Amino acid sequence: MINGFCIAGMTTFIESWLNDRSSNETRGRVLGFYMLVSYLAIAAGQTLVNLGTVGGSDHLMIASTLIGLSLIPIAMTRFGEPNLKASQPLDILTLYYASRIAVIDAVVAGMLVGSFYALGVVFARQIGLSVSEAAMFMSTVVLGGLGFQVPVGMLADRFDRRIVM
């Protein structure tokens, strides 16, 4: 649970930084490429299960090392942090009234992605796939969504983002 909160915080920080540094005309493409890299990392991460003993601490050590290494490019950048002084806290109800579709989409996407990551491996193992094959199954599904990230981002730069969503 602590790891999940840390990753959510790190993701929020990175996406806030990208939003702040990109213009309205390029934001979709920038976030599309960010998601492309994220999907590649997630797909590659699924195959790392083959590098250690299942149930051992090897995987935790590998994941921790990779997350630590991912901070190096951010630490080496010359850009400062986003200016968050102008931002104000926004409760879910206010956000819902401002953009109902965004809140509904976020909830549905969270349920779909969360259930897939939680149960995809269970399904793969129950149909008889080995640990290595289950990792490949998970990677393949993630890579299936990869191809749409940049084109959808480019469409979001050209058309109303709410329509593209």
C-alpha positions in Angstrom: 0.0 0.0 0.0 2.9 2.4 0.8 4.5 1.5 -2.5 1.2 2.3 -4.3 1.0 5.8 -2.6 4.6 6.5 -3.4 4.1 5.6 -7.1 0.9 7.6 -7.3 2.8 10.6 -5.8 5.7 10.2 -8.2 3.3 9.9 -11.2 1.3 13.0 -10.0 4.6 14.9 -9.8 5.8 13.9 -13.2 2.5 14.6 -14.9 2.1 18.0 -13.2 5.6 18.8 -14.4 4.8 17.8 -18.0 1.5 19.7 -17.9 3.2 22.8 -16.7 6.1 22.6 -19.2 4.0 21.8 -22.3 1.8 24.3 -24.2 -1.9 23.6 -24.9 -1.0 22.9 -28.5 1.6 20.1 -27.6 0.2 18.8 -24.3 -1.5 15.8 -25.9 1.7 14.7 -27.8 3.9 15.2 -24.7 1.6 13.1 -22.5 1.2 10.6 -25.3 5.0 10.1 -25.5 5.1 9.9 -21.7 2.4 7.2 -21.7 4.4 5.4 -24.5 7.4 5.2 -22.3 5.3 4.2 -19.3 3.7 1.4 -21.2 7.0 0.2 -22.5 8.4 0.2 -18.9 5.3 -1.7 -17.6 5.5 -4.3 -20.3 9.3 -4.8 -19.7 8.7 -4.9 -16.0 6.2 -7.8 -16.4 9.0 -9.9 -17.9 11.4 -9.2 -15.0 9.6 -11.9 -13.1 11.9 -14.3 -14.9 15.0 -12.7 -13.2 14.4 -13.8 -9.7 12.8 -16.4 -7.5 9.0 -16.0 -7.3 8.1 -15.1 -3.8 11.6 -14.0 -2.9 12.9 -10.5 -2.3 14.7 -10.3 -5.7 11.8 -8.7 -7.5 11.4 -6.0 -4.8 15.1 -5.2 -5.0 15.0 -5.0 -8.9 11.9 -2.8 -8.8 13.3 -0.5 -6.2 16.6 -0.1 -8.1 14.7 0.7 -11.4 12.5 3.3 -9.7 15.6 4.9 -8.2 17.4 4.9 -11.5 14.3 6.5 -13.2 14.8 9.6 -11.0 18.3 10.3 -12.6 17.0 12.0 -15.8 14.6 14.2 -13.7 17.5 15.1 -11.3 19.7 16.1 -14.3 17.2 18.4 -16.0 17.7 22.1 -15.9 14.0 22.9 -15.7 12.7 23.9 -12.3 9.6 22.5 -10.6 6.1 23.5 -11.7 4.7 26.6 -10.1 2.0 25.2 -7.8 1.3 28.5 -5.9 -1.6 29.3 -8.2 -3.2 25.9 -7.8 -6.0 25.3 -5.4 -7.3 22.1 -3.8 -10.2 20.6 -5.8 -12.7 18.3 -4.2 -14.2 15.4 -6.2 -17.7 16.9 -6.2 -16.5 20.2 -7.7 -14.4 18.3 -10.2 -17.5 16.2 -11.1 -19.6 19.3 -11.8 -16.8 20.8 -13.8 -16.3 17.7 -15.9 -18.6 14.8 -15.3 -17.1 12.7 -18.2 -13.6 13.0 -16.8 -14.5 11.8 -13.4 -16.6 8.9 -14.7 -13.9 8.0 -17.2 -11.2 8.0 -14.4 -13.3 5.8 -12.2 -14.1 3.3 -15.0 -10.5 3.3 -16.2 -9.3 2.7 -12.7 -11.6 -0.2 -12.1 -10.7 -1.8 -15.4 -7.0 -1.3 -15.2 -6.9 -2.2 -11.5 -8.9 -5.4 -11.9 -6.8 -6.4 -14.9 -3.5 -6.0 -13.1 -4.8 -7.7 -10.0 -6.5 -10.6 -11.8 -4.7 -11.0 -15.2 -1.9 -13.1 -13.7 -4.4 -15.2 -11.7 -6.3 -15.9 -14.9 -3.2 -16.7 -16.9 -2.0 -19.1 -14.2 -5.4 -20.8 -13.9 -5.6 -21.5 -17.6 -2.3 -23.4 -17.3 0.4 -20.8 -18.3 3.8 -21.0 -16.6 5.1 -18.0 -14.7 7.1 -16.9 -17.7 4.1 -17.3 -20.0 1.9 -15.4 -17.6 4.4 -12.5 -17.6 4.4 -12.5 -21.4 0.6 -12.5 -21.4 0.5 -9.4 -19.2 3.2 -7.7 -21.3 1.3 -8.4 -24.5 -1.9 -6.9 -23.3 0.0 -3.8 -22.1 1.7 -3.5 -25.4 -1.7 -3.7 -27.1 -2.6 -0.3 -25.7 0.8 1.2 -26.4 0.2 1.9 -30.1 -2.7 4.2 -29.4 -1.0 6.6 -27.0 0.8 9.0 -29.4 -2.0 9.1 -32.1 -4.6 9.8 -29.5 -2.4 12.5 -28.0 -2.0 14.1 -31.4 -5.7 14.0 -32.0 -6.2 15.7 -28.6 -3.9 18.5 -29.7 -6.0 19.1 -32.8 -9.6 18.5 -31.5 -11.5 19.2 -28.3 -9.9 16.8 -25.8 -13.3 15.9 -24.3 -14.5 14.6 -27.7 -11.3 12.7 -28.2 -11.6 11.1 -24.8 
